[in-house]
Amino acid sequence: MSSNTPYYYALAANLCFASGSLVFARFSRITGPVWMNAFKAMVALAAFAITVPLIGGWSDAGWRAIAPLLLSGAIGLGIGDIFLLNSFARVGAGRTLMVFSFQPLVLGFLAYFLLGQPVGARHFISIGFFMLCIGALAMEDHGEDRKGVPLALGFALIGMLLDATGLVITRGVFDAFPSMTPLEGNLHRLIGAVLFFGIFSLFRPLRLLKTLKTLSMRDRAIASVGALIGTYLSLMLYLAAVQRGHLASLAGIAITSTTWASIIECFLERSWPSKNLVIAFCFFLVGMFVLLG
């Protein structure tokens, strides 16, 4: 595997997540963030349960690897995504994902002290350009109601920190147990997330099937496809990147989800991209050139 391959995986995962985030934002407003999060976790878990035996197979890592992955899934894909989707529902995917511009710094800090991963000049420069992507988009005036924005972005910040914690735990498992494949790792993480929602439902019923029945067939299909693309495919590709890539740099690529979500919105709405979006995309290209150069 080329040293740059993890970054290509991360880019593909980013495109999948950006596409799915538009669906997650929509249904978080319709059904509530907790329902959407539990639904996408269960759809992705079912997909990985089919994929792992057919493609990935099982490792001999045992519970010393499985237990941390269950914890990682509960923290990042369970609790963390509840905060993330709460922010999606309040201010949309674009503004929420801007908060993730700080994740490379947090993840780089955790990876350096917990995993001993150095952060070189090339990584800092590329991360800087990725953060400029978000800065360019943040300069746009969307003319939206700003009430509740601080609370929503606070939710996004908490979600980002929990997601970073889950990724560091996952990378630690991959380093300690090389036989663990990203596919199996995703399966265990999603089991952890679903177990969390099972415990959560004891205190606050999720009404998963009841809510699903209230949706039209078209909305059920959109929610399911969004979960497969934004969770199943995104996690499959991203954990393949996390297994071998530099964590802070991977997070730097991941924060450009805002840029990709904006581009996809332009495509769906058949509108021309704004000047700021073009500038953001140029910053992204420069950052990728520095990172892969």
Residue, then its C-alpha position, 0 to 999 in steps of 0.5 A: m500500500s502506498s503511503n498516500t493511499p490512506y489519504y485517498y481513502a479519507l477523501a472518498a470517505n469524506l465525500c460519502f459523509a458529506s452526501g449523507s450529512l445532507v440526509f442526516a440534517r433533513f431527517s434530524r429535523i423530521t424525526g429527531p437527532v436520536w432517532m436518525n442516529a439510532f437508525k443509521a447505526m442499525v442500518a450500517l451494522a446490518a450492512f457490516a454484519i453481511t460484509v465482514p463474513l463475506i470479505g473481511g473475515w474475523s481476526d483472533a484479537g479477542w476481547r482485548a481488542i473488541a472491548p475498546l472498540l465497543l467503547s469507541g463506538a458508544i462514545g463516537l458513533g453513539i453519544g458523539d453523533i447525538f450531539l452532532l445531529n442535534s447541531f445538524a437539526r438546528v443550524g444545518a450540516g454546513r455550519t456544524l461541520m465548520v466546528f470540525s476544523f478544530q479536530p486536527l489540532v485536538l486529534g494531533f494532540l491526542a495522537y502525539f501524547l497517546l500514540g506517539q505520532p509526530v506532527g511535521a511541518r508538511h502536516f501543519i501546512s496541509i492542515g492549515f490549508f484545510m482550515l482555510c477551506i472552512g474559513a472561506l465558507a464561514m465568510e459567507d453571509h447566509g442571512e439565517d436566523r442566528k438564534g440558537v447558533p451558539l448552543a448548536l455549535g456547542f453541541a457540534l464541539i462536544g460531538m467533535l471531541l467525542d468523535a476524536t476520542g473514539l478515533v484515538i481509541t480505535r487507532g490504538v486497537f489497530d496498532a496493538f492488534p494488526s490482524m484486526t481489519p477495518l471492516e471488523g473494527n467497524l462492526h464492533r464499533l457499531i455494535g457498541a453504538v447500538l448497545f448504547f442506544g439499547i440502554f438509552s431506550l430504557f430511559r427514553p423510548l426510541r420508537l424506531l419502528k413507530t416513527l419509521k412507519t410514519l414516513s413515506m416509502r420515498d423518505r424511508a428509501i432516502a433515509s436508508v440510502g443516506a445511512l448506507i452512504g454516510t455511515y456504512l461506506s464512509l466508516m468503511l473507507y475512513l477506518a481503512a485510512v485510520q488504520r495506517g494514516h497520520l491521524a491529524s492529517l486524516a482529520g484535516i481532510a475530514i473537516t473539508s466535508t463542509t466544502w463537499a456538502s456545499i458543492i453537492e448542494c449546488f449540484l442538487e439545486r442546479s446553481w452555480p457555486s459562490k465565489n467563497l466556495v470556489i476559493a475554499f475548493c482551491f485551498f483544499l487542492v493546495g492542502m492535498f498537494v502539500l500533504l501528498g507531495 
